[in-house]
Amino acid sequence: MLETWVGGKRHEIKPPPLQDVRGTWAAKLTTADTALDATLLIAGEADKPKAQLAVGEQKIDAKSIAIEEGRLTIVFKSDDLDRAGIARATAIVNLAAEQASLGPGSGIWPDGATFAFSATRASTDVPKLDAKPSDAKPSDATADDSKKPGNPPDTDDADKPQPPISPVNYPFGAFGRAAPPEQPKVVVFRGATIWTSGPAGTLQDASIVVREGKIETVGQNLPTPEGAIVVDAAGKHISAGMIDCHSHIASDGGINEATQAITAEVRIGDFVNPDDISIYRQLAGGLTAANILHGSANPIGGQNQVIKLRWSGLPEEVKFAGAPPGIKFALGENVKQSNVPNATSRYPQSRPGVEQIMRDAFLAARQYRDRHLDWKKNHTGLPPRVDLELEALVEILEGRRMIHCHSYRQDEILALLRTCEQFHIRIGTLQHILEGYKVSDAIAKHGAAGSSFSDWWNYKFEVVDAIPYNGALLHRAGINTSFNSDDAELGRRMNLEAAKAVKYGGVAPEEALKFVTLNPAKQLGIDHRVGSLEPGKDADLVVWSGSPLSSYSRCEQTWIDGRKYFDLANDAAMRKRDDDLRAKLVQRILSSGASIAQPGEAEPLEEDLWPKTDIYCRCRSADQ
């Protein structure tokens, strides 16, 4: 900040006084098991200091030293300290105290290990820095620096292919894999408490036999097939893999096509992004499948895509083959653009208008279908033009594409139910459905399912009547009820969302778990394959440290199709691997001598310009 203006008067901001840190400092570099005493000599000019670190007989010239906003940062080669590469340390500057000090501070060794850094000033006299012998004539050790890990190659070797500093994994980033996990022929999970979410209920000290990605048997006292891999799950709990019926992860940005009110022709499946780190994070919370929906900017939005969270799979490989197609509808503030500044040009701008545009769309689709059927029957004239938007709407009329409708208020819910019933359409799911408890009888009569928030409220006006008992009340009314996330972070702990049905409404624990397992599977038409632990279904399951409804339990393993996609032990190993890679990359940067880009200099990536959340649902703009 340079200046402020108040009442037309200019007030210049005086920069803080220059901190002169020159002098001799007694420094200490402390790790978990060692403490290294050193002398830090700072010379040069006050605004352009130079530094040298003396440890015993070793003299180490700092590559750089800077003081900015009361903090000192020093970068130095640590080869002479038996740590090949470049280290860096930073500490708060405190010159006002009776004894000037640096610290508390911290530093990072070349391998990524950390140390505590602090110093006290012993003298304010500007020292003379000793010239190292290597400054006059490079030694053999210095000449061979390029051979050390993390340093750039010699100029003569610059054109030669260099080995990678790390294996190339996919996805190309954190927690990437060298290859998808293998599928063992037979796996037995033995000795667990198994929440089947099926007719068998919860089994104590039971086992699951998985063969070639499918559940073969579930029960007690099961024999171990020859050659099977045995997972000792004694004391653990196992549940079916959880399913999120409303998600926006694994998309390549721009989840809304908001240019017009009806965009039934656009498809989430065309831009699935299997590299999204949210896939791995949600795997770590026990999620195995998700319904990726278009945003809520339109009365009739785009087509959905159901996926399995097959981390390390390609775009087509994460898609849930055979899942019935769906489409996103929406009601309320979002589609009439109540919270979009100066948005008055797109119809509809009112709740009655939303009902009318849906009715008009169904009528147009019916007429479109009739024209095509008439031409196929009579072949009179040219064939009608194919319209992808109307093709999708015809699928709705014929019951081949289910509606997933963003909905809050009871009046709009009733209007949608009645409109759809006039066209003999049964709604698949009412999403969010926060006032569903008010009209649960009408929803049950229509046959729609409800995918609700567990306890969201007060984030915009139309949710003012939301209550945390909504899910339990819908369930008691005989409606197939699930809880969804609509959020990348919340999707990491859907088991705790299910537990809220026990707290708010007294739903039995086994039934509450179905809110995130079997019930969403039924809502998406995939319950013949997933959602419960029954013979013949896909081996999508989660191993928990305790009850899946306990906030003290951790997801220890997540399996999809009989493949282990998440494991706590593997996760720790990958974290160590990625930390090591980061340290190597930092060393390459520090050794390159290239200037560091300043804030704002980097060009933004195109994919970062598109929000990956439904900004209309959160009353946010794209730049927030």
Buried (B, 14 or more C-beta within 10 A) or exposed (E): EEEEEEEEEEEEEEEEEEBBBBBBBBBBBBEEEEEEEBBBBBBEEEEEBBBBBBBEEEBBBBBBBEBEEEBBBBBBBBBBBEBBBBBBBBBBBBBEEEEBBBBEBBBBBBBBBEBBBBBBBBEEEBBEBEEBEEEEEEEEEBEEBBEBEBBBEEEEEEEEEEEEEBEEBBBEEBBBBEEBBEBBBBBBBBBBBBBBBBEBEBBEBBBBBBBEBBBBBBBEEBEEBEEBEBBEBEEBBBBBBBBBBBBBBBBBBBBBBBEEBBBBBBBBBEBBBBBBBBBBBBBBBBBBBBBBBBBBBBBBBBBBBBBBBBBBBEBEBBBBEEBBBBBBBBBBBBBBBBBBEEEEEBBBBEBEBBBBBBBEBBEBBBEBBEBBEEBEEEEEEEEBEEBEBBBBBBBBBEEEBBBBBBBBBBEBBBBBBEBBBEBEBEBBBBBBBBBBBBBBEBBBEBEBBBBBBBBBBEEBEBBEBBBBBBBBBBBBBEBBBBBBBBBBEBBBBBBBBBBBBBBBBEBEBEBBBBBBBBBBBBBBBBBEBBBBBBEEBBBBBBBBBBBBBBEEBEBBBBBBBBBBBBBBEBBEEBEEBBEBBEBBEBBBEBBEEEEEEEEEEEEEEEEEEBBBBBBBBBBEEEEE
